[in-house]
């Protein structure tokens, strides 16, 4: 049984994942998958049955499409009250990398002040 801590850990793991959905990805997707992802975003998650109904597909076909979205990192599976839900996984902005030179420059500023 997935408890609160398991769900929190899943959330943290998802945030550490560099993959994720961006607006550009939606433009590159087939139209029917874009519609599904948009619905998942609007509803803040959907169950397999809802997605299959929205696509007018069998649950098997919908699950195959969802598997592709999960593999690409656009959607993730979340367990909510013993049910699997699919939620959008948005990409994180790349962390800004601080130049190694900044530390030497800061050191020189502080050394100049001490003199």
trRosetta pair geometry for C-beta under 8 A, 3 or more apart (Angstrom, degrees):
i j d omega theta_ij theta_ji phi_ij phi_ji
1 82 7.6 -39 -126 -80 83 86
2 6 4.2 -124 -155 92 78 141
2 7 6.0 97 154 -53 110 82
2 10 7.9 9 -160 -22 132 136
2 79 4.4 111 25 84 152 131
3 6 5.2 103 51 9 60 101
3 7 7.2 -118 109 -2 35 92
4 7 5.8 -59 -151 38 31 109
4 8 6.3 31 153 -19 67 106
5 8 5.5 -50 -144 37 34 113
5 9 6.2 37 155 -20 65 103
6 9 5.7 -53 -147 36 30 111
6 10 6.4 34 151 -21 63 104
6 79 7.9 -15 117 58 124 119
7 10 5.5 -50 -149 34 33 114
7 11 6.4 37 150 -21 64 103
7 78 7.2 61 -136 -164 93 101
7 79 7.4 -123 -88 67 92 80
8 11 5.5 -53 -151 34 33 114
8 12 6.4 32 151 -17 66 103
9 12 5.6 -52 -147 37 34 111
9 13 6.2 36 153 -20 66 105
10 13 5.7 -53 -146 37 30 112
10 14 6.3 33 153 -22 64 105
10 76 7.9 157 168 151 107 135
10 78 6.6 141 128 -120 147 82
11 14 5.7 -54 -149 34 30 112
11 15 6.6 29 152 -19 63 104
12 15 5.7 -54 -151 34 34 111
12 16 6.6 32 152 -19 65 104
13 16 5.7 -55 -151 35 34 111
13 17 6.7 44 148 -32 63 100
14 17 5.5 -46 -156 19 36 119
14 76 5.7 -54 -113 -54 127 172
14 89 5.8 -122 -167 -131 115 116
15 92 6.9 78 -164 -62 65 135
17 20 6.8 127 107 -52 98 94
17 73 6.3 -165 152 -142 128 121
17 89 7.2 -9 82 172 134 135
18 91 7.5 25 167 -150 49 88
18 92 6.7 -87 -131 47 50 103
19 72 7.1 -174 -178 153 131 47
19 73 2.8 -30 131 167 129 175
19 74 8.0 -80 152 -47 103 46
19 89 7.4 39 107 117 85 126
19 91 6.7 -84 158 -103 30 90
20 73 5.6 -75 -61 142 33 108
20 74 7.2 103 -168 -105 33 40
20 89 5.0 -116 -125 130 82 83
20 90 5.0 38 171 136 124 25
20 91 3.0 169 79 -75 105 52
20 92 6.3 95 19 -8 152 59
21 25 5.3 -124 -149 64 62 144
21 26 7.2 58 -174 -49 103 88
21 37 6.9 171 -131 -169 148 134
21 73 7.6 -162 -42 116 63 74
21 74 4.4 80 -76 -142 99 75
21 75 7.7 53 -50 -52 127 54
21 88 5.7 -59 25 -173 152 98
21 89 6.0 125 -4 79 97 55
21 90 5.2 -65 60 -108 88 47
21 91 5.9 -158 54 -18 28 84
22 25 5.0 108 53 -3 68 101
22 26 7.8 -129 98 -4 44 84
22 90 7.5 94 -78 -160 49 73
22 91 4.8 -30 -55 28 92 132
23 26 5.7 -49 -158 28 41 114
23 27 7.0 41 148 -19 66 101
24 27 5.7 -54 -158 32 39 113
24 28 6.7 29 150 -14 68 108
25 28 5.8 -64 -150 40 35 107
25 29 6.5 43 153 -35 68 105
25 72 7.9 149 -156 146 132 130
25 74 6.2 -169 147 -103 147 118
25 91 7.9 132 -14 -19 135 126
26 29 5.8 -48 -147 19 33 117
26 34 5.3 94 -166 -132 80 102
26 37 6.5 -146 -109 89 94 139
26 38 7.5 82 -140 -62 129 92
29 33 4.6 -112 171 88 119 114
29 34 4.6 150 87 -62 117 85
29 37 7.0 58 81 6 173 140
30 33 4.9 79 65 14 85 106
30 34 7.0 -153 92 -11 39 89
31 34 5.5 -56 -148 34 32 114
31 35 6.5 35 155 -21 66 102
32 35 5.6 -48 -152 31 35 114
32 36 6.7 35 150 -19 64 103
32 55 6.2 78 177 -132 116 96
33 36 5.5 -50 -149 35 38 112
33 37 6.3 36 154 -17 69 104
33 65 6.3 -154 -99 -174 100 117
33 68 8.0 -64 -119 88 143 122
33 69 6.8 179 -161 -73 116 115
34 37 5.8 -54 -145 39 31 108
34 38 6.2 33 154 -20 65 107
35 38 5.7 -56 -148 38 29 112
35 39 6.4 30 154 -19 64 106
35 54 7.4 -166 128 153 107 114
36 39 5.7 -55 -150 36 31 111
36 40 6.4 33 151 -20 66 104
36 51 5.8 55 -149 -149 114 99
36 54 6.3 134 -107 102 79 130
36 55 6.3 -2 -78 -66 119 107
36 65 7.2 96 29 130 170 133
36 69 7.8 -118 100 -57 125 158
37 40 5.5 -50 -147 35 34 113
37 41 6.4 36 152 -20 65 104
37 69 7.0 -174 -81 -137 105 140
37 74 6.4 -48 -115 154 132 123
37 75 6.8 -128 -111 -64 89 110
37 88 6.2 90 -166 -101 83 108
38 41 5.6 -53 -149 35 32 112
38 42 6.3 31 154 -18 66 107
39 42 5.7 -53 -143 38 32 111
39 43 6.0 9 165 0 67 113
39 46 6.4 22 124 -42 101 147
39 51 7.7 156 90 -109 131 72
39 54 5.8 -152 72 -156 177 162
40 43 6.4 -67 -139 50 23 95
40 45 6.4 21 -164 -110 79 22
40 46 5.2 -101 -105 8 74 107
40 51 7.5 13 -70 -93 101 111
40 75 6.5 -12 139 -117 171 115
40 86 5.8 -66 -126 110 133 95
40 87 6.5 167 172 -134 110 29
40 88 5.2 139 112 -46 111 89
41 44 7.5 17 -178 -75 28 41
41 88 4.7 19 -82 -21 80 152
43 46 5.5 66 81 -66 138 90
43 50 7.9 -113 104 143 170 152
44 87 7.0 -3 174 -127 52 101
45 78 6.8 -63 -127 50 135 126
45 80 7.4 83 145 -10 155 149
45 85 4.3 28 175 164 120 126
45 86 6.5 159 -152 76 69 40
45 87 4.3 -30 -93 -85 93 87
46 50 4.4 -122 -171 84 105 128
46 51 5.2 123 116 -55 129 89
46 54 7.6 -22 -174 -7 160 141
46 85 6.7 147 72 -158 20 82
46 86 5.7 -24 64 56 74 92
47 50 5.0 95 57 7 74 103
47 51 7.2 -145 96 -4 38 90
47 83 6.0 -39 -111 164 119 126
47 84 7.1 109 -137 84 75 60
47 85 5.8 -58 -80 -105 62 67
47 86 7.5 138 -113 10 16 83
48 51 5.7 -61 -148 38 32 110
48 52 6.1 32 156 -20 69 107
48 59 5.7 61 147 -149 113 100
48 62 6.2 137 -168 106 79 124
48 63 6.1 12 -144 -79 126 88
48 66 7.1 -90 -113 -9 86 162
48 84 6.7 32 -25 86 108 105
48 86 7.2 97 -70 -18 61 116
49 52 5.9 -54 -146 36 28 111
49 53 6.4 28 155 -17 62 108
49 59 6.6 -25 -94 -98 56 114
50 53 5.8 -57 -150 38 29 112
50 54 6.2 31 152 -21 65 108
51 54 5.6 -53 -146 35 31 113
51 55 6.3 18 158 -7 65 110
51 62 5.0 141 111 -174 100 132
51 66 6.6 69 123 -67 162 123
51 86 6.6 16 -47 38 145 139
52 55 6.0 -65 -146 46 28 102
52 57 5.3 -107 -151 78 71 77
52 58 6.4 -38 -158 145 124 18
52 59 4.6 -55 -74 -89 159 55
52 61 7.3 113 -129 65 94 84
52 62 3.8 -117 -87 -12 76 153
52 63 7.9 -8 -73 -31 110 71
53 56 7.4 24 -174 -75 32 41
55 61 7.5 -145 112 107 135 108
55 62 5.5 158 42 -97 140 101
55 65 7.3 157 -110 38 168 159
57 61 3.9 -113 176 85 121 124
57 62 4.8 149 86 -52 120 84
57 65 7.6 87 69 0 169 132
58 61 4.9 95 54 8 79 100
58 62 7.0 -148 92 -2 41 88
59 62 5.6 -56 -144 42 34 112
59 63 6.0 40 155 -26 67 106
60 63 5.8 -53 -147 33 26 112
60 64 6.7 31 152 -22 60 103
61 64 5.7 -51 -154 30 33 114
61 65 6.8 30 150 -13 64 104
62 65 5.7 -56 -153 38 36 110
62 66 6.2 35 151 -19 68 108
63 66 5.5 -54 -144 39 33 112
63 67 6.3 44 152 -29 64 101
64 67 5.7 -47 -151 25 30 116
64 68 7.1 31 150 -17 59 100
65 68 5.8 -52 -159 31 36 112
65 69 6.7 31 148 -15 66 105
66 69 5.5 -55 -149 39 39 112
66 70 6.1 41 151 -21 70 104
66 75 6.4 -85 -156 91 78 148
66 86 5.8 -95 -146 -102 126 152
67 70 5.7 -52 -146 36 31 112
67 71 6.3 33 153 -21 64 106
68 71 5.7 -53 -146 35 30 112
68 72 6.4 22 157 -12 64 108
69 72 5.9 -58 -146 41 30 107
69 74 4.7 -81 -167 68 82 110
69 75 4.0 33 131 18 116 117
69 86 7.8 60 91 -169 132 130
70 73 7.6 41 177 -73 32 25
70 74 7.7 -91 -71 52 22 69
70 75 5.4 -64 -74 81 61 86
70 76 6.4 103 -129 -108 85 37
70 77 6.3 7 -115 -26 135 93
70 86 7.8 -99 -70 -132 102 105
73 76 7.9 6 -153 -65 49 90
73 89 6.0 -99 170 91 65 132
73 91 7.8 71 126 -84 118 85
74 88 7.0 -44 162 -145 68 70
74 89 6.3 155 165 52 17 89
75 86 5.1 10 175 -177 123 103
75 87 6.8 152 -158 76 72 32
75 88 6.1 -51 -104 -106 68 41
75 89 6.1 160 -117 5 11 94
76 86 7.3 159 77 -151 32 59
76 87 5.8 -26 61 64 82 84
76 89 4.5 79 -18 -54 106 126
77 84 5.4 -22 -163 -163 106 106
77 85 7.3 138 -158 72 54 42
77 86 6.2 -34 -98 -97 57 66
78 84 7.4 134 69 -157 37 55
78 85 5.0 -31 68 67 90 94
78 86 7.6 154 20 -98 81 17
78 87 5.3 16 0 2 128 120
79 82 7.2 8 -176 -106 101 14
79 83 7.0 151 -155 74 60 34
79 84 6.0 -36 -97 -96 65 58
79 85 7.5 151 -107 17 15 81
80 83 5.7 -31 71 65 73 88
80 85 5.0 13 14 -6 119 127
98 102 5.5 -63 171 21 101 147
99 102 5.1 119 72 -25 83 93
100 103 6.6 -45 -176 22 51 106
100 104 7.6 39 138 -5 70 104
101 104 5.6 -59 -157 42 51 108
101 105 5.9 50 148 -21 78 107
102 105 5.6 -59 -148 40 33 112
102 106 6.2 33 155 -19 68 106
103 106 5.7 -52 -145 37 31 110
103 107 6.3 35 153 -21 63 104
104 107 5.5 -49 -147 35 33 115
104 108 6.4 34 154 -20 64 103
105 108 5.7 -52 -148 35 32 110
105 109 6.6 35 152 -21 64 102
106 109 5.6 -51 -150 33 34 113
106 110 6.4 28 155 -13 66 106
107 110 5.9 -60 -149 41 30 107
107 111 6.1 29 154 -19 67 109
108 111 5.6 -53 -140 39 32 111
108 112 6.2 36 157 -23 64 105
109 112 5.8 -55 -150 33 28 111
109 113 6.6 27 152 -19 62 106
110 113 5.7 -52 -150 34 34 113
110 114 6.5 34 153 -21 65 105
111 114 5.7 -54 -149 34 34 111
111 115 6.7 34 154 -23 64 104
112 115 6.0 -55 -153 29 32 111
